[in-house]
Amino acid sequence: MMFKKILFFGCLFLLFSGKLSAQYGSAVEYNDYLISYTDSMYRNGLKWGDVLKTAYYGKDYSKLWKARVEMNKAIERAKTQVSGLQDIMPGAYEFRMAMLDFLNFEKFTVEKAWMPFEKLTAQTSEEEFKKHMTYLQSMAKYETEYMGKLFAAQDYFAKNNGIIISRNK
């Protein structure tokens, strides 16, 4: 009976640890997997922006929280997945750490630049709204810096693993 319990929990551990730390056999697969998180963050950011636009014109900011929570969940899932990857290829550690830095910055942005909009009401002045927008837009500069660091780490990874990175301009 004890053997069956150990076997059962051992199988569960292997099943879930494999899910949390997907591993990739080729540098291209690793690159594609890791960089896909930037696409996910971008899509969630666009969704939140659409909700903000609707909120602004309708003067109803009550639905912003849902898009923010979705983004936070996406960030946390990504951080868990990226943290679980093994650094088995040259440059993988640097690439993975740059991605985690980017994800941490995205979380900071959501907490400091997105959440304040949820406190706005139909009576919020245009000046107050613009103050929040100015801060949000100022974060774009930093996001560009984090993306630059991520792309530099990706290029280093690519160079060390014989792959070519093509970016849309």
C-alpha positions in Angstrom: 0.0 0.0 0.0 2.8 2.4 0.9 4.5 1.6 -2.4 1.4 2.6 -4.3 1.1 5.9 -2.5 4.7 6.7 -3.3 4.3 5.7 -6.9 1.1 7.8 -7.2 2.7 10.9 -5.7 5.8 10.4 -7.7 3.8 10.3 -10.9 1.9 13.4 -9.9 5.1 15.2 -9.2 6.6 14.3 -12.6 3.4 15.2 -14.4 3.1 18.6 -12.8 6.8 19.5 -12.8 6.9 18.8 -16.5 3.9 21.1 -17.0 5.6 23.9 -15.0 8.9 23.7 -16.8 8.5 22.9 -20.4 11.8 22.1 -22.0 12.8 22.5 -25.6 15.3 20.4 -27.6 16.3 23.1 -30.1 17.3 26.7 -29.7 14.7 27.8 -32.2 11.9 26.1 -30.1 13.3 27.7 -26.9 13.5 31.1 -28.5 10.0 30.9 -30.0 8.5 29.8 -26.7 10.2 32.4 -24.6 9.6 35.3 -26.9 5.9 34.4 -27.3 5.3 36.0 -24.0 5.9 39.4 -25.4 3.0 38.7 -27.9 0.8 37.7 -25.0 1.6 40.9 -23.0 1.0 43.0 -26.1 -2.4 41.4 -26.8 -3.4 41.9 -23.2 -2.2 45.5 -23.3 -4.3 46.1 -26.4 -7.4 44.6 -24.7 -6.9 46.8 -21.7 -6.4 49.8 -23.9 -9.7 49.1 -25.7 -11.5 48.8 -22.4 -9.9 52.1 -21.3 -11.1 53.9 -24.5 -14.6 52.6 -24.0 -14.5 53.7 -20.3 -13.3 57.1 -21.2 -16.0 57.9 -23.7 -18.7 56.2 -21.6 -17.4 57.7 -18.3 -17.7 54.3 -16.7 -14.3 52.9 -15.5 -15.9 50.0 -13.5 -14.9 47.4 -16.1 -11.2 48.1 -16.2 -10.4 45.8 -13.3 -11.3 42.7 -15.3 -8.8 43.4 -18.1 -6.2 44.3 -15.4 -6.8 41.0 -13.6 -6.5 39.1 -16.8 -3.1 40.7 -17.5 -1.9 40.0 -14.0 -2.8 36.4 -14.4 -1.0 36.2 -17.7 2.1 37.8 -16.1 2.0 35.4 -13.2 1.6 32.3 -15.5 4.4 33.5 -17.7 6.7 34.1 -14.7 6.0 30.6 -13.4 6.7 29.0 -16.8 9.8 31.1 -17.5 11.2 30.5 -14.0 10.8 26.8 -14.4 12.9 26.6 -17.6 16.3 25.0 -17.4 19.3 26.9 -18.8 20.7 24.1 -21.0 21.9 26.1 -24.0 24.5 28.9 -24.1 22.9 32.2 -23.4 19.6 30.7 -22.2 20.2 32.1 -18.7 20.7 35.6 -19.8 17.7 35.4 -22.2 15.4 33.9 -19.5 16.5 36.5 -16.9 15.8 39.3 -19.4 12.4 37.9 -20.0 11.7 37.8 -16.2 12.9 41.4 -15.9 10.5 42.4 -18.7 7.6 40.5 -17.0 8.4 42.1 -13.7 8.3 45.5 -15.4 5.0 44.7 -17.0 3.6 43.8 -13.5 4.9 47.1 -12.1 3.2 49.0 -15.0 -0.1 47.3 -14.4 0.1 48.1 -10.6 1.3 51.6 -10.9 -0.1 52.9 -14.2 -3.2 50.8 -14.9 -4.8 50.5 -11.4 -5.2 54.3 -10.8 -7.6 54.4 -13.7 -10.0 52.1 -11.8 -10.6 54.8 -9.2 -11.9 57.3 -11.8 -15.6 58.1 -11.9 -18.0 59.8 -14.2 -17.2 63.0 -12.3 -13.5 62.8 -12.9 -12.1 65.9 -14.6 -10.4 65.9 -18.0 -7.3 67.2 -16.2 -7.2 64.2 -13.8 -7.6 61.7 -16.6 -4.8 63.4 -18.6 -2.6 63.2 -15.5 -3.0 59.4 -15.4 -2.5 59.2 -19.2 0.7 61.2 -19.0 2.1 58.8 -16.4 1.0 55.8 -18.4 2.6 57.1 -21.6 5.8 57.9 -19.7 6.1 54.2 -18.9 6.4 53.4 -22.6 9.9 54.8 -22.6 10.9 52.3 -19.9 9.1 49.5 -21.7 11.2 50.2 -24.7 14.3 49.9 -22.6 13.3 46.6 -21.2 12.4 45.3 -24.7 15.8 46.5 -25.9 17.5 44.5 -23.1 15.3 41.5 -23.9 16.2 41.7 -27.6 19.9 42.0 -26.8 19.7 38.9 -24.6 17.8 37.1 -27.4 20.5 38.1 -29.9 23.2 36.8 -27.6 21.3 33.5 -27.3 20.8 33.3 -31.0 24.5 34.0 -31.8 25.6 31.3 -29.3 23.2 28.8 -30.7 23.5 29.4 -34.5 20.1 30.8 -35.1 19.0 33.9 -36.9 16.5 36.3 -35.4 14.2 38.2 -37.7 12.2 41.1 -36.2 9.3 43.0 -37.8 10.2 46.7 -38.1 
